[in-house]
Amino acid sequence: MKDIYIVLEDGHTFKGKSFGAEKEALGEMVFTTGMNGYIETLTDPSYYGQIVMQTFPLIGNYGMIEEDKESDRSYISGYVIRENCVNPSNFRTDSPLDSFLKKNNIVGVCGVDTRAITKHIREYGVMNGKLSYEVGPKVVDEIKGYKIEKAVEAVSTKKKSYYKATEERYKVTLIDYGYKNNILRELLKRGCSVNVIPHNSKPEEILEGNPQGIMLSNGPGNPEENVQAIESLKQVFGKIPIFGICLGHQLMALAMGGKTSKLKFGHRGVNQPVKDISTGRVVITSQNHGYQVVKESISEDVGKVSFINANDGSCEGIDYPSLKAFSVQFHPEAASGPQDTTFLFDKFMKLMEGEEHAIK
């Protein structure tokens, strides 16, 4: 393995060893927590344009398992870990981590103090970085000029696809802003046949086929960039039940006149505590986002904040009772867990059944 450097835009440099694809990579440097679930992290489209660092020190011990992927490929720019397990041990393993990164043309870095890098990001905030074989002022200048653009366009499907439930109860339109496969699985197992459509679909295309519900998926990037998607949502709001997750949650808020802002270092991992305002109950959630809905921007005439992050008080959910719609910032479809909030899919089913009290 070759020596390689993690260079941050503020000039801080960390030396490690390269594995995976032999290349350099620019991206937004972020960290994610969790003792497992690295397969899902690697294949989550919401990480588009980012260099992802795992805080758990040993990665790759159960290899890569094709069946557990959240999308057809990886969209990350680079991958940073403390220790790479080169001999995975699991009866479901299809390949080691190194082979997966090579296949997806992604450079990995191991043998670095991920704790030190995490502490730096938590103190100074998320910043751009580069996995580079060279260091110096020119590299830092290149890093500072990096910007994630057209992220949703890069990960969204280009054509429609249809998935029929074994015992169909409802038809749901899933707008793909970079959806995770487990959203589709959760809908199918509840009897929802799903029509997946591109991010830039027009209102008439969203409502085509008379679906009983609309699902807005997760996705990458700055939510405010998705002007066309926001305008389309304005025109379908209130017509049929809508459930938004992550980026879908942010786009719903923007469509209703709310605002979003970037978090200092984001919420990424499988151990984020979220408080249900109506009950006081705290649930543990999986999250992956760098932006938040500014809860003060939500008019009480339109919606009400339903969940808040127990760590920093940021908005984690909004109910729109009069519009038969609701959204959450976290991932209730979380794979490989936790599964504390899968009940939200049942809430969506009740809305489609016509139970108005599903949203109080």
Buried (B, 14 or more C-beta within 10 A) or exposed (E): BEEBBBBBBBEBBBEBBBBBBEEBBBBBBBBBBBBBBBBBBBBBBBBBBBBBBBBBEEBBBBBBBEEBBBBEBBBBBBBBBBBBBEEBEEEEBBBBBBEBBBBBEBBBBBBBEBEEBBEBBEEBEBBBBBBBBEBEEEBBEBBEEBEBEEBBBBBBBEEBEEBEBEEEBBBBBBBBBBBBBBBBBBBBEBEBBBBBBBBBBBBEBBBBEEBBBBBBBBBBBBBBBBEEBBEBBBBBBEBBBBBBBBBBBBBBBBBBEBBBEEBEBBBBBBEBEBBBBEEEEEBBBBBBBBBBBBBEBBEEEBBBBBBBBBEEEBBBBBBBBEBBBBBBBBBBBBBBBBBBBBEBBEBBBBBBEEEEEBBE
